[in-house]
Amino acid sequence: MSRLTETILDAIYPPNLACAICGSEAHADIHGLCAECAALIQPAGIIGGSGFIDNIYCAVHYTEHIAAAVHNYKYNDARYLCRFFASLIELPKDWQIDAVLPMPLHPNKLKKRGYNQSALIARELCKKYGLTLDESLAVRIKDTKSQRELDRSQRAENMKNAFSSDDSVKDKRILIIDDVFTTGATMNECAKALKSKGAAHVYAASACMAGGDSAQ
């Protein structure tokens, strides 16, 4: 997000003036939530390694309350919510990270949506922790169908060989950022591509943890 874009967003949506979820003009906490919405947030946390991912962190559970904000963020062009979702993520202090990779979107999906929602969160997170963003570490080479209506095995098959990486990731410790983590099929396939090119460690973090894979 450019400095100009941030300035415009701050002018339209001043930080902590209105709640990031319900929009009420009440006193907001450090995450930009009013007291009522903050009370409904359900923290998640470390959920351990899985497949090619060495460790996974999810900030909050994907409740009905959070789902409304995610939908608004992804499908109603509410890009300013990237700051809210990034604020929820508290990276484990023992993770040693060389570069941050937002979950790549296929060019067709990126063109249709107009922005990569995971990239906006990742940029905010990099500013928060002083980390390096590198969107070139992996690319999405398969234009997969939506994961929304697929079961766990179908999701894994749908994402098979969907990503590509190169030797630039060799020996690097990489953090993948996504908005919603569910079965982990998407993140795991991305991690597989990174590990196949020599990445030393692959971590994953998301703002929300749900029960089915994120609808990329």
C-alpha positions as CSV (number, residue, x, y, z in Angstrom):
1,M,0.0,0.0,0.0
2,S,1.5,3.3,-1.0
3,R,2.0,6.2,1.4
4,L,-0.6,8.2,-0.7
5,T,-3.1,5.3,-0.3
6,E,-2.5,5.2,3.4
7,T,-3.1,8.9,3.7
8,I,-6.4,8.7,1.8
9,L,-7.5,5.7,3.9
10,D,-6.7,7.5,7.1
11,A,-8.7,10.5,6.0
12,I,-11.7,8.4,5.0
13,Y,-11.4,5.9,7.9
14,P,-9.5,7.6,10.7
15,P,-7.9,4.9,12.9
16,N,-9.8,4.0,16.1
17,L,-12.6,6.4,15.3
18,A,-15.1,3.8,14.2
19,C,-15.2,0.0,15.0
20,A,-13.6,-2.1,12.3
21,I,-16.4,-4.6,12.4
22,C,-19.7,-2.9,13.2
23,G,-18.7,0.6,12.1
24,S,-20.1,2.2,15.2
25,E,-18.4,5.5,16.2
26,A,-17.4,4.4,19.6
27,H,-14.1,4.4,21.4
28,A,-12.0,1.6,19.8
29,D,-9.3,-0.5,21.3
30,I,-5.8,-1.1,19.8
31,H,-7.4,-3.4,17.2
32,G,-9.9,-0.8,16.2
33,L,-12.9,-2.6,17.9
34,C,-15.6,-1.2,20.1
35,A,-16.1,-2.9,23.4
36,E,-19.1,-5.0,22.2
37,C,-17.2,-6.4,19.2
38,A,-14.0,-7.0,21.1
39,A,-15.9,-9.1,23.6
40,L,-17.0,-11.4,20.7
41,I,-13.5,-12.1,19.4
42,Q,-12.3,-15.6,20.1
43,P,-8.5,-15.8,20.2
44,A,-6.9,-18.9,18.5
45,G,-3.1,-19.2,18.6
46,I,-0.4,-21.7,17.6
47,I,-1.8,-24.9,16.1
48,G,1.5,-26.6,15.3
49,G,3.1,-27.9,12.1
50,S,1.3,-29.6,9.3
51,G,2.6,-31.2,6.1
52,F,5.3,-28.9,4.7
53,I,4.6,-26.1,7.1
54,D,6.8,-26.1,10.2
55,N,4.5,-24.1,12.4
56,I,1.1,-22.4,12.1
57,Y,-0.3,-19.4,13.9
58,C,-3.9,-18.2,13.6
59,A,-5.0,-15.0,15.4
60,V,-8.8,-15.6,16.0
61,H,-11.5,-18.1,15.2
62,Y,-13.6,-17.5,12.2
63,T,-16.9,-16.8,13.9
64,E,-20.0,-15.4,12.3
65,H,-18.9,-12.0,13.6
66,I,-15.5,-12.1,12.0
67,A,-16.9,-13.7,8.8
68,A,-18.8,-10.5,8.1
69,A,-15.7,-8.4,8.3
70,V,-13.7,-10.9,6.1
71,H,-16.5,-10.9,3.4
72,N,-16.5,-7.1,3.5
73,Y,-12.7,-7.0,3.2
74,K,-12.5,-9.4,0.3
75,Y,-15.6,-8.8,-1.8
76,N,-16.7,-5.2,-1.0
77,D,-13.3,-3.5,-1.6
78,A,-12.9,-2.7,2.1
79,R,-9.1,-2.6,1.8
80,Y,-8.7,-0.4,4.9
81,L,-9.5,-3.5,7.0
82,C,-6.1,-4.9,6.3
83,R,-4.8,-2.8,9.2
84,F,-7.4,-4.5,11.5
85,F,-6.5,-8.0,10.4
86,A,-2.8,-7.4,10.7
87,S,-3.3,-6.0,14.2
88,L,-4.8,-9.3,15.3
89,I,-1.7,-11.3,14.4
90,E,1.0,-11.6,17.1
91,L,3.9,-13.6,15.7
92,P,5.7,-16.0,18.0
93,K,8.9,-14.5,19.3
94,D,10.9,-17.6,18.6
95,W,10.2,-17.5,14.8
96,Q,13.2,-16.4,12.9
97,I,12.0,-15.0,9.6
98,D,14.0,-13.9,6.6
99,A,11.1,-12.9,4.3
100,V,7.3,-12.7,4.3
101,L,5.3,-14.1,1.4
102,P,1.6,-13.2,1.0
103,M,-0.4,-16.1,-0.3
104,P,-0.2,-15.6,-4.1
105,L,-3.3,-15.2,-6.2
106,H,-3.5,-16.4,-9.8
107,P,-3.3,-13.4,-12.2
108,N,-6.9,-14.1,-13.3
109,K,-8.2,-13.9,-9.8
110,L,-6.0,-10.9,-9.0
111,K,-7.4,-9.1,-12.1
112,K,-11.0,-9.9,-11.1
113,R,-10.6,-8.8,-7.5
114,G,-8.3,-5.9,-8.1
115,Y,-6.0,-6.6,-5.1
116,N,-4.5,-9.4,-3.1
117,Q,-6.1,-9.3,0.3
118,S,-3.3,-11.3,1.9
119,A,-0.7,-9.0,0.5
120,L,-2.3,-6.0,2.1
121,I,-2.2,-7.7,5.5
122,A,1.4,-8.9,4.9
123,R,2.5,-5.3,4.2
124,E,1.0,-4.0,7.4
125,L,2.5,-6.9,9.3
126,C,6.0,-6.2,7.9
127,K,5.7,-2.6,9.0
128,K,4.6,-3.8,12.5
129,Y,7.6,-6.2,12.9
130,G,10.2,-4.7,10.6
131,L,10.2,-7.7,8.3
132,T,10.9,-8.0,4.6
133,L,8.1,-8.5,2.1
134,D,8.9,-10.5,-1.0
135,E,6.0,-11.4,-3.2
136,S,8.4,-13.0,-5.8
137,L,9.2,-16.0,-3.6
138,A,6.3,-18.1,-5.1
139,V,3.8,-17.7,-7.8
140,R,0.4,-19.3,-8.4
141,I,0.5,-21.1,-11.8
142,K,-2.8,-23.0,-11.6
143,D,-6.1,-21.1,-11.8
144,T,-7.9,-23.3,-9.3
145,K,-11.7,-23.4,-8.8
146,S,-13.1,-22.1,-5.5
147,Q,-12.4,-24.3,-2.5
148,R,-15.7,-23.2,-0.9
149,E,-17.8,-26.3,-1.8
150,L,-15.1,-28.9,-1.7
151,D,-14.3,-31.4,1.1
152,R,-10.8,-31.9,2.6
153,S,-9.6,-34.4,0.0
154,Q,-11.0,-32.4,-2.9
155,R,-9.4,-29.3,-1.6
156,A,-6.0,-31.0,-1.5
157,E,-6.4,-32.3,-5.0
158,N,-7.7,-29.0,-6.3
159,M,-4.5,-27.2,-5.0
160,K,-2.0,-29.9,-6.2
161,N,0.9,-28.3,-8.0
162,A,-0.8,-24.9,-7.9
163,F,2.4,-23.0,-7.0
164,S,5.9,-22.6,-8.3
165,S,9.1,-21.2,-6.7
166,D,12.8,-20.9,-7.6
167,D,16.3,-21.2,-6.1
168,S,16.1,-17.7,-4.6
169,V,14.3,-19.3,-1.6
170,K,17.2,-21.6,-0.8
171,D,18.1,-21.7,2.9
172,K,15.6,-18.9,3.7
173,R,13.1,-19.0,6.6
174,I,9.8,-17.8,5.1
175,L,6.5,-16.8,6.6
176,I,3.4,-17.2,4.5
177,I,0.5,-14.9,5.3
178,D,-3.1,-15.5,4.5
179,D,-6.4,-14.0,5.6
180,V,-8.2,-17.3,6.5
181,F,-6.7,-20.7,7.4
182,T,-8.8,-23.8,7.3
183,T,-7.8,-27.3,6.2
184,G,-4.4,-25.8,5.2
185,A,-4.5,-27.3,1.7
186,T,-3.6,-24.0,0.0
187,M,-0.8,-23.0,2.4
188,N,0.6,-26.5,2.5
189,E,0.9,-26.6,-1.3
190,C,2.6,-23.2,-1.3
191,A,5.0,-24.4,1.4
192,K,5.7,-27.6,-0.7
193,A,6.8,-25.4,-3.6
194,L,9.1,-23.4,-1.3
195,K,10.6,-26.5,0.4
196,S,11.2,-28.1,-3.0
197,K,13.5,-25.3,-3.9
198,G,15.4,-25.4,-0.6
199,A,13.6,-23.2,1.8
200,A,15.0,-23.9,5.3
201,H,11.8,-23.3,7.2
202,V,8.3,-22.3,6.3
203,Y,5.9,-20.8,8.8
204,A,2.3,-19.7,8.2
205,A,0.2,-17.1,9.9
206,S,-3.4,-16.0,9.3
207,A,-5.8,-13.6,10.8
208,C,-8.6,-16.2,11.1
209,M,-8.9,-20.0,11.6
210,A,-12.0,-21.6,10.0
211,G,-13.2,-25.1,9.3
212,G,-12.7,-25.2,5.5
213,D,-10.0,-23.8,3.3
214,S,-10.0,-20.1,2.5
215,A,-11.9,-19.1,-0.6
216,Q,-9.0,-17.8,-2.7
